[in-house]
């Protein structure tokens, strides 16, 4: 296993570590955290600030974000860089294979360097060439000017020469083809950040003796972050569901369409993975289709959602879960099943894991096909004009004729209407979502 660490680094514009800790605490308060009035419990957030007064950067290590950023560090970077009119750098290394180096300036994300920009789907802004050099010159101009004057460099500080220096240094690190850990270290050295700061996390500092310039903040959740009490609903089209095939965990997927051998009468478990990114959703319909002439008994199903990052589950505590028998009609509707929204500037996802326990009483073959359908919402819903029932939050995707056929008598609109009403007495229509006929039992 390689190094996994995430931290935030603030470029000092003025003030010592103690004064900056007060500003950081104020921003955490805007994120919904404050110092506890009573002795903090085990679940309290711990934040360690590292940096001497003469260091260029003050580093922030958050116990809840020490390996993977949940989105809080990016919010902290935006607000701190705006409040201090300075630069914040988010560094992240995952298993020594991938890295992120994200720069924020005066409340905006201005540039980033990652291990594989082509496959990065975090919505980050990337610069290149002279635009990148100019942006970095603007971000670090005051620091470089103070350095030049303090070093007693002859002549006036030239922006043209400084721009050329930034272009040369950035070209060198951009052309690097070293490993992720080495490349992240090179990006840190370009801005004057000690690479050891980027490879450390909260756990490392708790095991060391407190050093000079190290401050610990103990915080607890007190409420909803400012400005996020009523987040706008994301459009349905922003939800992305994608099947993931793991032949190591689920070898029977690699055998499809050939049947996977199972002794008659034995119970076997079959599993499917679906990755969810983008906007979250509430409400899920699962339909399990069984094809084949041999009798197949479904003894139970389980559905869980886990946090997922770079192909790995980051926490075995499920975000949502449901377990129980399969109804006779083979359809399970879960109204309170919620998959959270993924923050736009992150590579995190949520992994939906479906487990189906089946038993084949006698010899034969059968195919399992799970069909998923998330419940959709529309902002312009209206009550049924004929019966006056309130609008339903579940919308199918079948044709107009199919919709009309599922409405109660007297609740059908004329053919010249472009959109039928949403009557809650109508049965929800399962959409053809993602099909995976990759599991067979025999």
MIGUMI-508244 format. One record per residue (C-alpha): residue in one letter; x, y, z. Coordinates in steps of 0.1 Angstrom, whole numbers, plus 5000, padded with zeros to 4 digits. Layout:
MIGUMI-508244
AXYZ ...
end
This chain:
MIGUMI-508244
X500050005000 X501350344991 X500950675008 X497450815013 X497151165027 X495151495022 X495851835036 X495352205030 X498152465030 X497552845034 X500153095021 X500853345048 X500253705039 X500653835074 X500153735110 X501553445131 X500153095136 X498153195166 X496353475148 X495653265117 X494252985139 X491453235149 X490653305113 X490552935105 X488252875134 X485853145121 X485752975087 X485052645103 X482152815122 X480752905088 X480952535078 X478852435108 X481552365134 X482452535167 X484352465199 X482452235222 X480952395254 X481352065272 X484151805270 X484251675235 X483251325227 X485051065206 X483251185174 X484551545177 X486551685148 X490251745155 X492251995134 X495952035137 X497752345124 X501452305116 X503852585107 X506252815124 X505853185122 X508653215096 X507252945073 X505653045040 X502752805045 X500452705074 X499252345070 X495852225081 X495251855089 X491651765095 X490751435113 X487651385091 X489551455059 X493051315066 X492951065037 X490251175013 X488551515012 X484851495018 X484451835002 X484952035035 X488652115027 X487652254994 X485052475010 X487652575036 X490152655009 X487552874991 X486553075021 X490053105037 X491653225005 X488953485001 X488953595038 X492753625039 X493153745002 X495753474998 X496553134983 X495252794995 X496652474981 X494952134985 X497251844982 X496151484980 X497951154973 X496050824971 X497850494976 X500950644960 X499350614926 X497350934920 X497751284932 X495951624932 X497451964936 X494652224935 X495252604939 X492652854952 X493253234951 X490953494967 X487953264969 X488253094934 X489852774922 X492252894896 X494452604886 X495252234893 X497751964885 X496651594887 X498151264879 X495851194849 X494051514836 X492351314808 X490451084831 X489751344858 X486051414862 X486251644892 X485251964873 X488552144881 X489952434862 X493252374845 X495652624830 X498652584807 X501452774790 X501753144796 X498353174812 X499452934839 X502753124845 X500953454846 X498353324871 X501053184893 X503053504892 X499953694903 X499353454932 X502853454946 X503953804935 X503853964970 X505853674985 X508453674958 X508854054960 X509354034998 X511853754993 X513853954966 X513954264988 X514954065019 X517753885000 X519154224989 X519054134952 X520554404931 X518254614909 X514554644909 X512254334910 X511254274874 X507854124866 X509154014832 X512053824846 X509753674873 X507253564846 X510053394826 X511253214857 X507753084864 X507452964828 X510752784830 X510052614863 X506452514853 X507652364820 X510152144839 X507552004863 X504951964835 X507451754815 X508151524844 X507151164840 X508051044874 X505850854899 X502851024914 X504651074948 X507651224931 X505551444908 X503551584937 X506851664955 X508051854925 X504852064924 X505252144961 X508852244956 X507852484928 X505752694952 X508152654981 X506052405001 X507952135020 X506851805003 X506751635037 X503751855046 X501851705016 X502651345026 X501651385062 X498151345076 X496351395109 X497351055122 X501051125117 X500951435139 X498951275167 X501751015171 X504451285173 X505351515201 X503851865196 X506452075178 X506852455177 X504052625158 X501652335162 X498152405174 X495252175178 X491552275175 X488752065188 X485452125171 X482051965169 X479151995145 X476652265156 X474452305126 X474152335088 X476952515070 X476152875061 X474552915027 X473652535025 X470452515044 X468352475013 X470552354984 X468952374950 X467752044936 X470051914909 X468451814875 X467851444869 X470151444840 X473051514863 X472851174879 X475250924863 X474850544870 X477350304856 X477849934861 X481249824874 X482549464867 X484949314891 X485948964880 X488048924911 X485148974935 X482548834911 X484048574888 X480748464875 X480448784855 X483548674835 X481848344826 X478748504812 X476948394790 X478148054802 X476447934834 X478347944867 X478247594883 X476347574916 X475447244934 X471747174934 X470147274967 X473047494977 X472547874984 X474748104963 X475248474965 X475548694933 X476649054934 X476449354912 X478149694915 X476850034902 X478750364906 X476750674912 X478151024905 X476851374901 X473551464917 X472051244944 X468551094944 X465950964968 X463850664959 X464850354941 X462950074923 X464749734918 X463249474895 X464849134894 X464048934862 X464648564862 X464948394828 X465048014824 X462847704828 X464447564860 X462947684893 X465047934911 X464248054946 X465348394957 X465948374995 X466848745000 X468349054986 X470549325001 X471349664988 X474049895003 X475650224994 X479350295002 X481750584997 X483950514967 X487150674954 X489550574927 X488150224924 X488250154962 X485650164990 X486950415015 X484550335044 X482750005052 X480050195070 X477150205045 X475550545037 X472250365030 X471249995031 X468149775027 X467849395032 X464849165031 X462948915010 X462048974973 X458249024968 X456448774946 X456249014917 X459949064918 X459849444923 X461149624953 X460349994958 X462350184985 X460950534990 X463550635017 X466650504999 X468950804995 X472150834975 X473951164984 X475051424959 X478651424950 X480351764953 X481351894918 X485051944924 X485851594936 X486451244922 X484351074948 X481550844939 X479050624957 X479050254951 X475650074951 X476149704959 X473449454952 X473549104968 X471048834957 X470948504976 X469448224954 X468947854956 X468447614927 X466447314940 X467147094910 X469547084880 X469047334853 X469947684842 X468648034850 X469748394844 X469448684868 X468949034854 X468649324878 X467049644866 X467549964885 X465350274884 X465850584904 X462850794912 X462851134894 X461551464905 X460251754884 X460052114897 X456952194877 X454751914890 X451051984892 X448051824908 X445751594887 X443251824871 X440351574873 X440651414908 X442651694925 X445251464940 X448551624949 X451451564925 X453651254929 X457451274930 X457750954910 X457850974872 X458150694848 X459650714813 X457250524792 X455250644762 X452250864766 X449950574758 X451550364786 X451150654810 X447450694802 X446850324807 X448150334842 X445950634853 X442750574872 X439550614852 X438550974848 X442151104852 X443251084816 X443851404797 X442951464761 X445351374733 X446251734726 X447951774760 X451751764759 X452251644794 X449951414814 X449351504851 X451151314878 X448451124897 X449750954929 X447250674926 X448950564894 X451450284899 X455050394894 X456350274860 X459750104862 X462150254837 X464550044817 X467650154834 X470949964835 X470649594826 X473349344835 X472548994825 X475948884838 X474948644865 X473848284859 X473248004884 X472847644877 
end
